[in-house]
Amino acid sequence: MANSNENISSSDKQQDEISSLRDYFKDKIRILSSIGQFSYILKVRADQYDVSLTLQLDESYPSKPPEIIITAPRLTPDQVSLVQQLLLSYSKTLLNQPMVLSIYSRLLQWFAENNIQAFETSANNSSNAPSSRSLPDAVSNAPSVSTQNSTDAAKKSSMKTAEDVISRIEWDDRLDKRYFRVGYVDRFLGLQEKAFNDFDFKVDLSTVSDRHSNILAIPKHRIQYFKYNNEIIWDKETRTDLMFGSTGNQQTIYDVIQRHDNLMENNHVTTISDDEIDHDGEQPITLPRYLTLTDGTYKPNYFLSVPITDSTLLAHYISYRDHLLSTYPSYFSARTNSSDSVHLHVTLLTLYIESTTYVDQCATVLKQLQEELRYHCSYPEPICLEFNGVGAFHDRLLYIKCKHNQRVENLRTLIVERFSEQQQKQKLTNLFFAGNYYGFVPHITLLKCKRKLSSVCPNEFDEKSFGKQTIDCLQLCSIGKIDDDDEQTAKCLFKLELS
């Protein structure tokens, strides 16, 4: 006779475990059901370590381990990655059985093993703390956690709300909105994260009825956290508040900004590309970098770009470039003179990828994102880049300006978000966002001048209309070596169609 447990569906097993977890964790667990591809998303708090454990269960659980996300302001990014990998490996030894409590207990055990001091919590809260008697068979060697603590922490200080954080970012001129991100729960997709500037927090939600509207507006109660430069500064579940310091932390947002500025200064890349060298001895202006703590070690060797294919734009580009070469024949370097349309592009991101194996991995992730990126680039209408005018980097590198387009910046941010998520899941490894500046300046490179452009051709900076380019595909290209003709080659390795 077959074991009766074999007749219990995966869904029934999940429901039974969820019911037991509710009884066990009480108000220490938050449960969301039927969120996107997941049957359940569980968020368990361990206040004694100021850590939140998020487990995402799809319909295959428990024959497949859950996706695990750790939010722990006290830990370094390396420690968070280490713990997540440890818990993932541990969960694979628990397949086909309830494992959430075991994973949670293993997390607490890791904190104890690494001598990370627990916070004192209120004895009055002991009735709400998980009791090992609720699920006796879940874990046998889990560390015991004391709930007998001082009454000084019995009353938690009032925490500033998400609306307070939004208001502060909006009115404080010293805060650059571009560096802030918002984590929120989408009714259909689950936990999402987007740039602060993507949201319209002033819109009346009752007026937004079209789900495909380009207005991004959410109820404040769905906001889970805020980030500054990829660091969580406010988290509802863990009661983290580095914006105001309202939960007892002595730090405020200005301390966070100063810390990041110092980190960027200490880790800023020391190598300067040939395009940035001023041969008259004047040093180029250094700009803050974006996600580039590895810049000093890893120089970009790949880039993701929008190829230029519009015939009118190509014709105007070639005509203007030939005009410059004929008018100022001795001033421009041949390095950027290729008229081959394959070389014309707008760079979205530069990357360091360790080997061709990981290039294939990157291409696979892009394929998985194809539908999402296609939707982003197509609705409510196709993204169209407009090129007007000429500018120069460091008064040396001439380029065609791209009119500001927030949707392009959002596309770039979306790709970074999705790549980061895949890195966190260990599905995208040995890839670094090396060489990207905070101030994204989309452009088409024209020519490199041997002298300062303002002294050679000051009249060439007038507004000129070059044309438009619709984003209908993306290219992953390698950054080649400089050949015998002093020209740096680029080879397209993968094309993602978005039309």
Secondary structure, DSSP 4 states (H G I P E B T S, - for coil): ---GGGGS-HHHHHHHHHHHHHHHHGGGEEEEEEETTEEEEEEEEEGGGTEEEEEEE-TTTTSSPPEEEEE-TTS-HHHHHHHHHHHHHHHTTSTTS--HHHHHHHHHHHHHHTTPPPPP--GGGTTTS--TTTSTTS-SSPPP------GGGSSPPPPPPHHHHHHHHHH-TTS-GGGEEEEEEETTTEEEEEEGGGB-TTS-GGG---TT-S-B---GGGEEEEEETTEEEEETTTTEESSS-TTS-S--HHHHHHHHHHHHHHH------GGG--TTSPPPPP--EES-TTTTT----EEEEEE---HHHHHHHHHHHHHHHHHSTTTEEGGG----GGG-EEEEEEEEESSHHHHHHHHHHHHHTHHHHHHHHHSSS--EEEEEEEEEETTTEEEEEE---HHHHHHHHHHHHHHHHHHHTTSS-SEE-TTEESS---EEEEEEESS-HHHH-GGGGS--EEEEEE--EEEEEEEEEE-TTS-EEEEEEEEEE--
